[in-house]
Amino acid sequence: MEALDLARWQFGVTTVYHFLFVPLTIGLGVFVAGLQTAWHRTGKEHYLTLTKFFGKLFLINFAMGVVTGIVQEFQFGMNWSEYSTFVGDVFGAPLAMEALLAFFLESTFLGLWIFGWDRLPKRVHLACLWIAVIGSNLSAYFILAANAWMKHPVGYQVVDGKAQMTDLWAVLTNSTALAQVPHVVGASFVVAGVFVLAVSGYRILKDRGTKGLLPRKTDFTTPHERKFPDMWRTSLRGALVMTAIAGVVVAGSGDLSGQLLREQQPMKLAAAEGLRQDTAGAPFSPVPGVEIPHLLSLLAAHDPNAVVQGVDDIQQRFEAQFGPGDYMPNLPVVFWSFRVMVMLGSAAIGLSLLGLWLTRGRGRRARNVPTWFAKACVLALPLPVLAMIAGWLLSEIGRQPWTVAGELLTAASVSPGVTLTEIAISLAVFTLLYGLLALAEAGLILRHVKAGPEIPATRSDEGSDETVLIPRQLQAESRPTLMY
């Protein structure tokens, strides 16, 4: 094993781990902002309760995402200095915009939202949250634009062995980025939607003391849940709508991405479909040995008779263009990553469509949500997360052996002075540290979800709209007592 192999493993491990938190932050922030908007417009207390409940889950996840994201930038200098030297002039602008504009916008206004309860006017406080979640999505855009440039470099020229940006607008409006951003952001909303479904399903089951996923007890609910028995149906229904809409965005942008792959990254498309030779009217293979005639050409070009390039023929053309070498990615990983992404993602989106049908109509209470469906929501929690990880593996491993397509090979990107031992030590430390952080994150989220929401109450006797949270240890009383 060489230093290059471990450097790739380390970047893969830290990136996938960081990517566990990013999608949930993007989608859950918007969901919480929607809940607070509903409370602001209607004044209904259960919207405020849900805002504070899911808001804490959002903050836990946001903090972990910030911590794990810092490591990513240091790796560019430590393990990938040649890559950093080549792309620095291009990446500098979008990453600076992400840090100085989007992240500062996000973190500043999120801080105002955290500490602004009962201190800022309601409208200003709500605006702070919306600005923060807009910052999160802007941050994702700039990072994905930089990543898209690695797959389809535009708006640059190579001078003295370095890429120099000649057109910032071309980089930010790269066709690959315009397809990738809605696909990734849409998938992030699916992740957040299923997360809310799982939490809501858990609380519904806990209310019923259902056997199976949960132990049976006499009474699991807080006084606020007894006061608003359909509160969790509200969050469940909202998550179903968000997941279904996001699913449409994911499917549409995925179709566009497939067409761009045929033009810009033919090797990745051929590897994902297991196509060896250039084929007109190429078939689609859901699993090895099963082929649907002409479907791949139809999906990739919207023409059932279009030619789709195969990996063997592309390999020959690349050798003629770039010289001798192996220009194929890891074919089994790319092939199966695509199928795992599609199958698990479709299952999560299908669950949302089924839930919308089951919870249709007005006046239905949480008790009308079938127990089996609430259990399915809990069990579905990992599906979109695993689908996104599989999609990211498809995207990044499918680009190999290039870090920048057609310009810089991965083997030429690693730091020349780094040793196998140094990377092995840092990989072991990061893996151990990230494992501990994962346990901490899971513990905090589970503890908060199991405890249930705190009870927001209003000091109406003082003529104030100030909200007071009653500690959970005092919620055992069926009639809450305000704590001043």
VOPAGU-2260 file (C-alpha; in pm, 1 decimal, decimal comma):
REM VOPAGU-2260
SITE   aa  ch    i         X         Y         Z
SITE  MET   A    0       0,0       0,0       0,0
SITE  GLU   A    1     125,4     347,6     -91,9
SITE  ALA   A    2      75,0     686,2      71,7
SITE  LEU   A    3    -165,2     774,3    -210,9
SITE  ASP   A    4    -397,2     488,6    -116,6
SITE  LEU   A    5    -415,4     587,9     250,2
SITE  ALA   A    6    -453,3     955,0     162,0
SITE  ARG   A    7    -755,0     865,9     -51,2
SITE  TRP   A    8    -897,1     651,7     228,0
SITE  GLN   A    9    -851,8     932,0     481,2
SITE  PHE   A   10   -1016,1    1190,3     260,4
SITE  GLY   A   11   -1297,0     948,0     181,6
SITE  VAL   A   12   -1360,7     861,9     547,9
SITE  THR   A   13   -1358,1    1222,1     669,9
SITE  THR   A   14   -1565,8    1345,9     375,4
SITE  VAL   A   15   -1835,0    1079,1     410,1
SITE  TYR   A   16   -1849,6    1138,2     785,5
SITE  HIS   A   17   -1882,4    1514,2     738,3
SITE  PHE   A   18   -2143,0    1448,5     472,1
SITE  LEU   A   19   -2360,7    1272,2     729,6
SITE  PHE   A   20   -2435,6    1607,2     893,4
SITE  VAL   A   21   -2448,6    1848,9     599,9
SITE  PRO   A   22   -2769,2    1722,5     432,4
SITE  LEU   A   23   -2961,6    1715,0     759,2
SITE  THR   A   24   -2849,5    2069,0     842,0
SITE  ILE   A   25   -2959,4    2200,9     502,0
SITE  GLY   A   26   -3303,7    2042,5     508,1
SITE  LEU   A   27   -3386,2    2053,9     878,3
SITE  GLY   A   28   -3306,4    2424,2     901,2
SITE  VAL   A   29   -3569,0    2505,2     639,4
SITE  PHE   A   30   -3820,3    2275,7     810,6
SITE  VAL   A   31   -3769,3    2449,6    1146,7
SITE  ALA   A   32   -3798,6    2789,2     979,6
SITE  GLY   A   33   -4126,4    2674,2     824,8
SITE  LEU   A   34   -4258,9    2567,8    1164,7
SITE  GLN   A   35   -4168,5    2900,4    1321,7
SITE  THR   A   36   -4330,5    3082,1    1028,8
SITE  ALA   A   37   -4649,2    2881,2    1087,4
SITE  TRP   A   38   -4642,8    2979,8    1455,7
SITE  HIS   A   39   -4583,8    3344,2    1366,7
SITE  ARG   A   40   -4876,6    3346,2    1123,1
SITE  THR   A   41   -5128,1    3139,9    1322,9
SITE  GLY   A   42   -5021,7    3184,0    1686,2
SITE  LYS   A   43   -5088,8    2812,7    1747,5
SITE  GLU   A   44   -4886,4    2689,8    2041,1
SITE  HIS   A   45   -4799,6    2345,9    1904,5
SITE  TYR   A   46   -4608,3    2506,3    1615,9
SITE  LEU   A   47   -4388,8    2683,8    1871,1
SITE  THR   A   48   -4335,4    2358,0    2058,2
SITE  LEU   A   49   -4228,2    2179,9    1740,3
SITE  THR   A   50   -4003,5    2471,8    1643,4
SITE  LYS   A   51   -3810,6    2453,3    1968,1
SITE  PHE   A   52   -3803,0    2073,6    1968,6
SITE  PHE   A   53   -3667,7    2028,1    1616,5
SITE  GLY   A   54   -3462,3    2346,4    1650,3
SITE  LYS   A   55   -3249,1    2181,7    1918,9
SITE  LEU   A   56   -3194,5    1878,8    1697,3
SITE  PHE   A   57   -3091,6    2114,9    1417,6
SITE  LEU   A   58   -2840,1    2291,4    1642,2
SITE  ILE   A   59   -2685,4    1965,8    1764,6
SITE  ASN   A   60   -2633,5    1853,2    1407,3
SITE  PHE   A   61   -2509,6    2195,3    1292,4
SITE  ALA   A   62   -2240,4    2204,1    1561,0
SITE  MET   A   63   -2113,8    1859,6    1463,0
SITE  GLY   A   64   -2105,8    1955,9    1096,5
SITE  VAL   A   65   -1891,6    2262,0    1169,5
SITE  VAL   A   66   -1641,7    2059,9    1374,3
SITE  THR   A   67   -1600,7    1786,8    1114,0
SITE  GLY   A   68   -1588,5    2031,8     823,0
SITE  ILE   A   69   -1279,7    2212,4     952,8
SITE  VAL   A   70   -1069,2    1898,5     899,3
SITE  GLN   A   71   -1149,9    1894,1     526,9
SITE  GLU   A   72    -961,1    2215,8     453,6
SITE  PHE   A   73    -648,3    2108,9     639,9
SITE  GLN   A   74    -623,7    1789,1     436,7
SITE  PHE   A   75    -572,8    1986,8     117,4
SITE  GLY   A   76    -247,4    2122,3     254,6
SITE  MET   A   77    -133,7    1813,5     440,9
SITE  ASN   A   78    -201,0    1529,5     195,7
SITE  TRP   A   79    -292,4    1698,8    -131,5
SITE  SER   A   80     -49,7    1989,7    -174,8
SITE  GLU   A   81       3,3    1926,4    -547,0
SITE  TYR   A   82    -370,8    1934,9    -599,4
SITE  SER   A   83    -399,3    2254,9    -393,6
SITE  THR   A   84    -122,8    2416,0    -597,8
SITE  PHE   A   85    -296,9    2334,4    -925,5
SITE  VAL   A   86    -654,2    2435,0    -831,7
SITE  GLY   A   87    -581,8    2710,7    -578,1
SITE  ASP   A   88    -642,1    3005,6    -811,5
SITE  VAL   A   89    -975,4    2861,5    -923,1
SITE  PHE   A   90   -1099,0    2727,7    -590,0
SITE  GLY   A   91    -998,5    3039,8    -400,2
SITE  ALA   A   92   -1293,5    3248,4    -518,2
SITE  PRO   A   93   -1588,3    3009,3    -455,2
SITE  LEU   A   94   -1443,2    2882,8    -126,3
SITE  ALA   A   95   -1376,7    3238,5      -7,8
SITE  MET   A   96   -1734,2    3330,6     -97,8
SITE  GLU   A   97   -1853,5    3025,1      94,2
SITE  ALA   A   98   -1654,7    3118,0     405,4
SITE  LEU   A   99   -1680,2    3497,3     408,1
SITE  LEU   A  100   -2033,7    3532,2     275,9
SITE  ALA   A  101   -2238,3    3217,5     325,5
SITE  PHE   A  102   -2085,1    3070,7     642,6
SITE  PHE   A  103   -2051,2    3404,2     822,7
SITE  LEU   A  104   -2408,7    3487,3     723,5
SITE  GLU   A  105   -2522,7    3149,2     849,1
SITE  SER   A  106   -2333,1    3147,0    1178,3
SITE  THR   A  107   -2401,3    3512,4    1267,8
SITE  PHE   A  108   -2775,6    3502,0    1219,0
SITE  LEU   A  109   -2802,8    3154,6    1369,6
SITE  GLY   A  110   -2642,5    3297,3    1682,2
SITE  LEU   A  111   -2896,3    3578,1    1683,4
SITE  TRP   A  112   -3173,9    3321,6    1651,1
SITE  ILE   A  113   -3038,8    3108,8    1937,3
SITE  PHE   A  114   -3001,3    3395,3    2182,3
SITE  GLY   A  115   -3276,5    3615,4    2045,4
SITE  TRP   A  116   -3575,8    3428,6    2188,9
SITE  ASP   A  117   -3783,5    3680,2    2389,2
SITE  ARG   A  118   -3525,0    3950,7    2316,0
SITE  LEU   A  119   -3586,4    4028,5    1949,7
SITE  PRO   A  120   -3920,9    4118,4    1793,8
SITE  LYS   A  121   -4091,3    3810,8    1653,8
SITE  ARG   A  122   -4052,5    3913,2    1292,3
SITE  VAL   A  123   -3684,9    3999,2    1332,3
SITE  HIS   A  124   -3622,3    3674,7    1518,4
SITE  LEU   A  125   -3792,5    3474,3    1243,1
SITE  ALA   A  126   -3597,7    3661,9     975,1
SITE  CYS   A  127   -3272,0    3567,6    1149,2
SITE  LEU   A  128   -3350,7    3199,5    1108,8
SITE  TRP   A  129   -3448,0    3235,1     744,2
SITE  ILE   A  130   -3127,4    3426,7     669,8
SITE  ALA   A  131   -2927,5    3154,2     843,9
SITE  VAL   A  132   -3084,0    2871,6     643,7
SITE  ILE   A  133   -3042,9    3070,2     321,2
SITE  GLY   A  134   -2676,5    3099,9     416,6
SITE  SER   A  135   -2658,0    2722,1     456,6
SITE  ASN   A  136   -2791,8    2670,9     106,3
SITE  LEU   A  137   -2560,3    2935,2     -38,4
SITE  SER   A  138   -2270,7    2760,3     130,3
SITE  ALA   A  139   -2373,0    2435,1     -35,5
SITE  TYR   A  140   -2393,8    2609,3    -372,7
SITE  PHE   A  141   -2040,9    2749,0    -361,0
SITE  ILE   A  142   -1888,6    2421,1    -245,8
SITE  LEU   A  143   -2076,4    2218,3    -505,7
SITE  ALA   A  144   -1974,1    2467,4    -776,0
SITE  ALA   A  145   -1610,4    2407,3    -683,5
SITE  ASN   A  146   -1666,0    2032,4    -683,6
SITE  ALA   A  147   -1843,1    2048,6   -1020,8
SITE  TRP   A  148   -1541,5    2226,4   -1167,1
SITE  MET   A  149   -1329,6    1920,0   -1087,2
SITE  LYS   A  150   -1561,7    1707,1   -1302,0
SITE  HIS   A  151   -1613,0    1959,5   -1582,1
SITE  PRO   A  152   -1351,8    2238,1   -1563,5
SITE  VAL   A  153   -1457,6    2564,2   -1731,3
SITE  GLY   A  154   -1356,1    2931,7   -1717,9
SITE  TYR   A  155    -982,0    2871,2   -1671,0
SITE  GLN   A  156    -648,2    2839,3   -1843,3
SITE  VAL   A  157    -334,1    2650,0   -1743,7
SITE  VAL   A  158     -28,8    2872,9   -1694,3
SITE  ASP   A  159     303,0    2733,1   -1569,3
SITE  GLY   A  160     136,8    2409,9   -1459,8
SITE  LYS   A  161    -137,6    2584,5   -1260,2
SITE  ALA   A  162    -503,1    2646,4   -1337,2
SITE  GLN   A  163    -586,3    3016,4   -1342,9
SITE  MET   A  164    -947,2    3132,0   -1339,6
SITE  THR   A  165   -1045,7    3351,5   -1634,5
SITE  ASP   A  166   -1422,0    3365,1   -1580,1
SITE  LEU   A  167   -1575,7    3344,3   -1232,2
SITE  TRP   A  168   -1928,4    3350,6   -1372,7
SITE  ALA   A  169   -1852,4    3047,0   -1590,4
SITE  VAL   A  170   -1729,0    2859,5   -1282,6
SITE  LEU   A  171   -2037,1    2947,9   -1076,3
SITE  THR   A  172   -2279,8    2870,7   -1361,4
SITE  ASN   A  173   -2108,2    2553,8   -1478,0
SITE  SER   A  174   -2373,1    2326,5   -1632,0
SITE  THR   A  175   -2255,4    2043,8   -1407,3
SITE  ALA   A  176   -2305,0    2264,3   -1100,8
SITE  LEU   A  177   -2651,1    2375,1   -1213,3
SITE  ALA   A  178   -2755,9    2010,5   -1228,2
SITE  GLN   A  179   -2563,5    1894,8    -920,8
SITE  VAL   A  180   -2680,8    2165,7    -680,1
SITE  PRO   A  181   -3056,4    2091,4    -698,7
SITE  HIS   A  182   -2982,8    1718,5    -696,8
SITE  VAL   A  183   -2774,0    1733,3    -377,8
SITE  VAL   A  184   -2986,6    1998,0    -205,0
SITE  GLY   A  185   -3305,3    1812,1    -298,8
SITE  ALA   A  186   -3158,7    1491,8    -158,8
SITE  SER   A  187   -3070,9    1683,9     158,3
SITE  PHE   A  188   -3437,4    1775,0     200,6
SITE  VAL   A  189   -3525,5    1406,8     158,8
SITE  VAL   A  190   -3277,3    1321,5     435,8
SITE  ALA   A  191   -3425,3    1586,7     664,9
SITE  GLY   A  192   -3780,0    1487,2     576,5
SITE  VAL   A  193   -3725,0    1122,2     661,8
SITE  PHE   A  194   -3545,5    1227,3     981,9
SITE  VAL   A  195   -3855,2    1423,3    1089,5
SITE  LEU   A  196   -4073,1    1128,4     985,8
SITE  ALA   A  197   -3866,4     896,7    1204,7
SITE  VAL   A  198   -3881,7    1129,1    1506,2
SITE  SER   A  199   -4255,4    1190,6    1462,3
SITE  GLY   A  200   -4322,9     819,8    1415,9
SITE  TYR   A  201   -4122,2     745,3    1729,2
SITE  ARG   A  202   -4319,9     995,7    1936,2
SITE  ILE   A  203   -4651,3     860,9    1799,8
SITE  LEU   A  204   -4548,5     507,4    1892,1
SITE  LYS   A  205   -4430,0     625,5    2231,1
SITE  ASP   A  206   -4767,7     785,3    2291,4
SITE  ARG   A  207   -4932,1     449,7    2221,6
SITE  GLY   A  208   -4679,6     240,6    2413,9
SITE  THR   A  209   -4652,7      12,2    2111,7
SITE  LYS   A  210   -4480,7    -323,3    2145,2
SITE  GLY   A  211   -4196,8    -402,4    1909,5
SITE  LEU   A  212   -3986,9     -94,2    1850,3
SITE  LEU   A  213   -4069,9      43,1    2194,5
SITE  PRO   A  214   -4140,0    -104,0    2539,6
SITE  ARG   A  215   -4496,0     -81,2    2666,1
SITE  LYS   A  216   -4558,2     161,6    2949,0
SITE  THR   A  217   -4863,6     325,7    3095,6
SITE  ASP   A  218   -4802,2     681,7    2978,5
SITE  PHE   A  219   -4517,8     817,3    2769,4
SITE  THR   A  220   -4653,4    1155,4    2681,6
SITE  THR   A  221   -4578,7    1500,7    2815,0
SITE  PRO   A  222   -4868,0    1725,7    2920,8
SITE  HIS   A  223   -4824,1    1929,5    2604,7
SITE  GLU   A  224   -4860,4    1617,7    2389,2
SITE  ARG   A  225   -5184,0    1533,4    2570,8
SITE  LYS   A  226   -5305,2    1887,9    2513,8
SITE  PHE   A  227   -5227,0    1866,9    2140,1
SITE  PRO   A  228   -5271,3    1501,1    2046,2
SITE  ASP   A  229   -5230,8    1572,9    1673,8
SITE  MET   A  230   -4902,8    1764,8    1716,3
SITE  TRP   A  231   -4688,1    1483,3    1581,1
SITE  ARG   A  232   -4923,8    1427,7    1292,1
SITE  THR   A  233   -4858,5    1792,3    1202,5
SITE  SER   A  234   -4482,7    1740,2    1188,9
SITE  LEU   A  235   -4522,3    1404,3    1016,3
SITE  ARG   A  236   -4751,8    1550,2     752,1
SITE  GLY   A  237   -4518,5    1845,1     691,7
SITE  ALA   A  238   -4223,5    1608,2     652,4
SITE  LEU   A  239   -4420,2    1394,8     406,6
SITE  VAL   A  240   -4493,8    1697,5     188,7
SITE  MET   A  241   -4132,1    1819,4     201,8
SITE  THR   A  242   -3993,9    1474,0     117,9
SITE  ALA   A  243   -4233,3    1422,5    -174,2
SITE  ILE   A  244   -4157,8    1764,6    -328,1
SITE  ALA   A  245   -3783,9    1714,2    -279,0
SITE  GLY   A  246   -3815,3    1372,6    -441,2
SITE  VAL   A  247   -3952,2    1532,9    -757,9
SITE  VAL   A  248   -3656,0    1775,3    -760,5
SITE  VAL   A  249   -3409,5    1488,4    -711,0
SITE  ALA   A  250   -3562,1    1287,9    -996,3
SITE  GLY   A  251   -3569,4    1582,7   -1236,0
SITE  SER   A  252   -3214,7    1698,0   -1163,0
SITE  GLY   A  253   -3095,4    1336,6   -1173,5
SITE  ASP   A  254   -3232,7    1305,1   -1526,0
SITE  LEU   A  255   -3046,5    1621,5   -1627,8
SITE  SER   A  256   -2727,9    1493,3   -1462,6
SITE  GLY   A  257   -2751,6    1170,0   -1661,4
SITE  GLN   A  258   -2766,6    1362,9   -1988,5
SITE  LEU   A  259   -2465,0    1572,6   -1887,1
SITE  LEU   A  260   -2270,7    1260,1   -1791,3
SITE  ARG   A  261   -2309,3    1128,3   -2146,1
SITE  GLU   A  262   -2151,1    1446,8   -2281,2
SITE  GLN   A  263   -1901,7    1543,3   -2010,0
SITE  GLN   A  264   -1815,3    1227,1   -1812,7
SITE  PRO   A  265   -1882,3     930,9   -2044,0
SITE  MET   A  266   -1655,0     697,2   -1847,4
SITE  LYS   A  267   -1854,8     748,3   -1528,7
SITE  LEU   A  268   -2182,8     682,3   -1708,9
SITE  ALA   A  269   -2048,1     368,8   -1877,3
SITE  ALA   A  270   -1908,4     238,8   -1547,0
SITE  ALA   A  271   -2234,7     307,9   -1363,7
SITE  GLU   A  272   -2424,6     109,5   -1627,4
SITE  GLY   A  273   -2168,0    -165,5   -1681,0
SITE  LEU   A  274   -2148,4     -88,5   -2053,9
SITE  ARG   A  275   -1827,2    -219,3   -2210,3
SITE  GLN   A  276   -1861,2    -118,2   -2577,3
SITE  ASP   A  277   -2003,6     182,0   -2762,4
SITE  THR   A  278   -2366,5      89,2   -2824,1
SITE  ALA   A  279   -2651,1     244,0   -3021,0
SITE  GLY   A  280   -2981,3     184,0   -2845,6
SITE  ALA   A  281   -2795,0      83,8   -2529,6
SITE  PRO   A  282   -2988,6    -132,7   -2282,2
SITE  PHE   A  283   -3025,3     -59,6   -1911,2
SITE  SER   A  284   -2925,3    -330,0   -1665,5
SITE  PRO   A  285   -3102,1    -301,7   -1324,2
SITE  VAL   A  286   -2896,4    -600,6   -1206,3
SITE  PRO   A  287   -2631,3    -806,9   -1387,4
SITE  GLY   A  288   -2787,6   -1042,1   -1639,1
SITE  VAL   A  289   -3109,8    -844,0   -1681,0
SITE  GLU   A  290   -3135,3    -591,0   -1963,4
SITE  ILE   A  291   -3411,6    -355,2   -2074,4
SITE  PRO   A  292   -3351,6    -273,7   -2443,6
SITE  HIS   A  293   -3288,5      89,5   -2542,9
SITE  LEU   A  294   -3363,6     221,9   -2193,5
SITE  LEU   A  295   -3012,3     351,8   -2119,0
SITE  SER   A  296   -3004,7     550,2   -2444,6
SITE  LEU   A  297   -3349,7     685,4   -2364,9
SITE  LEU   A  298   -3247,0     790,5   -2013,4
SITE  ALA   A  299   -2908,5     936,2   -2111,5
SITE  ALA   A  300   -3007,5    1115,2   -2431,6
SITE  HIS   A  301   -3389,9    1103,1   -2445,1
SITE  ASP   A  302   -3337,8     908,4   -2767,0
SITE  PRO   A  303   -3389,6     528,5   -2763,8
SITE  ASN   A  304   -3140,0     487,4   -3050,1
SITE  ALA   A  305   -2865,5     720,7   -2925,7
SITE  VAL   A  306   -2507,6     595,8   -2895,8
SITE  VAL   A  307   -2371,9     553,7   -2542,3
SITE  GLN   A  308   -1996,1     506,6   -2507,7
SITE  GLY   A  309   -1854,5     197,7   -2334,4
SITE  VAL   A  310   -1563,2     177,7   -2091,5
SITE  ASP   A  311   -1334,7     -28,7   -2318,7
SITE  ASP   A  312   -1369,6     206,9   -2613,3
SITE  ILE   A  313   -1332,7     514,7   -2390,3
SITE  GLN   A  314   -1016,0     361,2   -2245,1
SITE  GLN   A  315    -867,4     333,2   -2592,0
SITE  ARG   A  316    -956,1     692,7   -2677,9
SITE  PHE   A  317    -811,3     821,8   -2350,2
SITE  GLU   A  318    -486,2     633,4   -2410,1
SITE  ALA   A  319    -459,9     796,6   -2751,2
SITE  GLN   A  320    -535,1    1140,8   -2601,1
SITE  PHE   A  321    -348,4    1133,3   -2268,2
SITE  GLY   A  322     -95,5     853,0   -2312,2
SITE  PRO   A  323     -72,1     499,3   -2168,3
SITE  GLY   A  324    -249,3     436,8   -1837,4
SITE  ASP   A  325    -556,5     293,5   -1669,0
SITE  TYR   A  326    -838,9     543,2   -1707,8
SITE  MET   A  327   -1114,2     323,7   -1566,5
SITE  PRO   A  328   -1259,5     382,8   -1219,0
SITE  ASN   A  329   -1341,3      99,5    -980,7
SITE  LEU   A  330   -1615,3     -54,1   -1193,3
SITE  PRO   A  331   -1794,4    -269,1    -928,5
SITE  VAL   A  332   -1807,1      19,1    -677,1
SITE  VAL   A  333   -1943,6     265,9    -932,4
SITE  PHE   A  334   -2193,4      11,7   -1071,4
SITE  TRP   A  335   -2341,0     -85,4    -735,5
SITE  SER   A  336   -2322,5     264,2    -582,4
SITE  PHE   A  337   -2558,7     385,5    -851,4
SITE  ARG   A  338   -2808,4     107,2    -781,9
SITE  VAL   A  339   -2793,6     149,2    -404,7
SITE  MET   A  340   -2850,6     523,3    -446,2
SITE  VAL   A  341   -3151,0     475,7    -672,9
SITE  MET   A  342   -3311,2     190,9    -475,3
SITE  LEU   A  343   -3277,0     341,6    -127,3
SITE  GLY   A  344   -3361,7     692,6    -240,8
SITE  SER   A  345   -3669,5     568,3    -426,2
SITE  ALA   A  346   -3779,1     373,3    -119,2
SITE  ALA   A  347   -3759,7     687,0      98,3
SITE  ILE   A  348   -3952,0     895,5    -155,0
SITE  GLY   A  349   -4205,1     616,1    -203,9
SITE  LEU   A  350   -4262,4     607,6     171,5
SITE  SER   A  351   -4351,9     977,4     164,5
SITE  LEU   A  352   -4602,2     927,4    -116,5
SITE  LEU   A  353   -4761,1     636,7      69,0
SITE  GLY   A  354   -4779,6     847,2     384,8
SITE  LEU   A  355   -4950,3    1133,4     204,6
SITE  TRP   A  356   -5221,9     893,5      92,0
SITE  LEU   A  357   -5260,2     735,9     436,3
SITE  THR   A  358   -5289,4    1073,5     612,1
SITE  ARG   A  359   -5507,7    1240,8     350,5
SITE  GLY   A  360   -5813,6    1441,4     448,3
SITE  ARG   A  361   -5881,3    1689,4     724,3
SITE  GLY   A  362   -5964,5    1636,2    1087,5
SITE  ARG   A  363   -5759,3    1319,7    1125,4
SITE  ARG   A  364   -5569,1    1281,1    1447,9
SITE  ALA   A  365   -5230,4    1124,5    1518,2
SITE  ARG   A  366   -5419,2     818,5    1639,5
SITE  ASN   A  367   -5530,5     762,4    1281,1
SITE  VAL   A  368   -5171,0     721,8    1160,1
SITE  PRO   A  369   -5135,4     342,4    1123,6
SITE  THR   A  370   -4899,2     190,0    1376,0
SITE  TRP   A  371   -4724,2      -8,3    1106,0
SITE  PHE   A  372   -4658,5     312,2     910,2
SITE  ALA   A  373   -4517,0     488,3    1217,3
SITE  LYS   A  374   -4280,7     191,8    1262,1
SITE  ALA   A  375   -4187,0     207,7     894,8
SITE  CYS   A  376   -4097,1     575,9     937,2
SITE  VAL   A  377   -3860,4     492,3    1223,0
SITE  LEU   A  378   -3699,5     206,1    1032,1
SITE  ALA   A  379   -3660,0     422,1     719,1
SITE  LEU   A  380   -3426,7     667,6     895,0
SITE  PRO   A  381   -3100,1     536,5     740,9
SITE  LEU   A  382   -3236,1     493,9     385,1
SITE  PRO   A  383   -3179,1     844,9     241,7
SITE  VAL   A  384   -2850,9     884,3     431,1
SITE  LEU   A  385   -2713,2     564,2     279,4
SITE  ALA   A  386   -2850,1     670,3     -59,8
SITE  MET   A  387   -2662,2    1002,3     -38,5
SITE  ILE   A  388   -2339,5     830,9      65,4
SITE  ALA   A  389   -2375,9     590,4    -227,1
SITE  GLY   A  390   -2439,8     884,9    -459,3
SITE  TRP   A  391   -2130,9    1064,2    -334,2
SITE  LEU   A  392   -1920,2     751,4    -388,6
SITE  LEU   A  393   -2059,2     726,5    -740,4
SITE  SER   A  394   -1977,9    1090,6    -806,5
SITE  GLU   A  395   -1623,0    1091,6    -670,3
SITE  ILE   A  396   -1499,4     739,3    -744,6
SITE  GLY   A  397   -1655,3     760,5   -1091,1
SITE  ARG   A  398   -1430,5    1060,4   -1166,8
SITE  GLN   A  399   -1114,1     857,7   -1103,9
SITE  PRO   A  400    -831,0     842,6   -1196,4
SITE  TRP   A  401    -865,7    1221,6   -1220,8
SITE  THR   A  402    -896,3    1482,3    -950,1
SITE  VAL   A  403    -956,4    1743,1   -1220,4
SITE  ALA   A  404   -1100,4    1573,4   -1527,3
SITE  GLY   A  405    -858,8    1576,6   -1820,2
SITE  GLU   A  406    -606,6    1796,5   -1638,0
SITE  LEU   A  407    -473,2    1644,3   -1315,6
SITE  LEU   A  408    -445,3    1277,0   -1222,1
SITE  THR   A  409    -507,7    1169,6    -862,9
SITE  ALA   A  410    -163,7    1005,0    -851,6
SITE  ALA   A  411      -6,8    1344,6    -929,5
SITE  SER   A  412    -215,5    1529,7    -667,7
SITE  VAL   A  413     -77,5    1384,6    -343,8
SITE  SER   A  414     183,1    1571,2    -136,1
SITE  PRO   A  415     530,8    1449,4    -236,7
SITE  GLY   A  416     679,0    1463,7     112,6
SITE  VAL   A  417     406,3    1285,9     307,8
SITE  THR   A  418     485,7     933,7     425,2
SITE  LEU   A  419     272,7     623,6     463,8
SITE  THR   A  420     330,2     622,2     841,1
SITE  GLU   A  421     221,5     983,3     883,7
SITE  ILE   A  422    -102,9     929,0     696,0
SITE  ALA   A  423    -167,8     601,2     878,9
SITE  ILE   A  424    -135,3     776,9    1215,9
SITE  SER   A  425    -360,5    1066,1    1118,1
SITE  LEU   A  426    -614,7     825,0     965,2
SITE  ALA   A  427    -625,5     621,3    1286,7
SITE  VAL   A  428    -663,9     936,8    1499,2
SITE  PHE   A  429    -938,4    1080,5    1279,3
SITE  THR   A  430   -1125,0     749,6    1267,4
SITE  LEU   A  431   -1115,8     715,1    1646,9
SITE  LEU   A  432   -1207,0    1079,2    1706,4
SITE  TYR   A  433   -1490,0    1072,1    1457,0
SITE  GLY   A  434   -1621,0     750,7    1608,5
SITE  LEU   A  435   -1638,8     920,1    1948,6
SITE  LEU   A  436   -1807,2    1224,7    1796,1
SITE  ALA   A  437   -2062,0     997,9    1629,7
SITE  LEU   A  438   -2145,2     839,6    1963,6
SITE  ALA   A  439   -2179,2    1184,2    2121,7
SITE  GLU   A  440   -2407,4    1306,7    1841,8
SITE  ALA   A  441   -2624,5     995,6    1851,7
SITE  GLY   A  442   -2646,7    1013,2    2230,7
SITE  LEU   A  443   -2751,6    1378,8    2233,7
SITE  ILE   A  444   -3013,0    1331,5    1962,5
SITE  LEU   A  445   -3158,5    1015,4    2118,3
SITE  ARG   A  446   -3171,9    1177,4    2460,7
SITE  HIS   A  447   -3355,0    1480,1    2325,0
SITE  VAL   A  448   -3599,0    1275,3    2116,3
SITE  LYS   A  449   -3679,4    1037,2    2401,6
SITE  ALA   A  450   -3734,4    1322,4    2647,7
SITE  GLY   A  451   -3985,4    1489,8    2420,4
SITE  PRO   A  452   -4066,9    1858,2    2385,7
SITE  GLU   A  453   -4053,9    2116,3    2658,4
SITE  ILE   A  454   -4372,7    2309,3    2726,4
SITE  PRO   A  455   -4370,2    2669,1    2601,2
SITE  ALA   A  456   -4586,6    2894,3    2813,8
SITE  THR   A  457   -4666,3    3265,4    2796,4
SITE  ARG   A  458   -4650,3    3519,2    3078,4
SITE  SER   A  459   -4990,9    3651,2    2988,5
SITE  ASP   A  460   -5040,8    3808,2    3327,1
SITE  GLU   A  461   -4757,5    4048,8    3256,7
SITE  GLY   A  462   -4895,5    4146,1    2917,3
SITE  SER   A  463   -4587,3    4002,5    2752,2
SITE  ASP   A  464   -4535,4    3758,7    2468,0
SITE  GLU   A  465   -4226,5    3620,1    2636,5
SITE  THR   A  466   -4202,2    3244,0    2615,9
SITE  VAL   A  467   -4099,9    3035,4    2917,1
SITE  LEU   A  468   -3987,3    2676,2    2887,4
SITE  ILE   A  469   -4097,3    2444,5    3167,3
SITE  PRO   A  470   -3820,0    2197,0    3254,9
SITE  ARG   A  471   -3897,4    1839,1    3159,7
SITE  GLN   A  472   -3860,1    1713,0    3514,6
SITE  LEU   A  473   -4163,7    1924,2    3602,8
SITE  GLN   A  474   -4369,4    1790,1    3311,9
SITE  ALA   A  475   -4478,7    1484,3    3503,5
SITE  GLU   A  476   -4761,3    1691,4    3641,8
SITE  SER   A  477   -5062,6    1674,8    3416,5
SITE  ARG   A  478   -5130,3    2040,6    3483,2
SITE  PRO   A  479   -4816,5    2247,0    3412,5
SITE  THR   A  480   -4693,1    2516,4    3649,6
SITE  LEU   A  481   -4521,1    2822,5    3510,9
SITE  MET   A  482   -4169,5    2873,6    3639,2
SITE  TYR   A  483   -4060,4    3232,9    3681,2
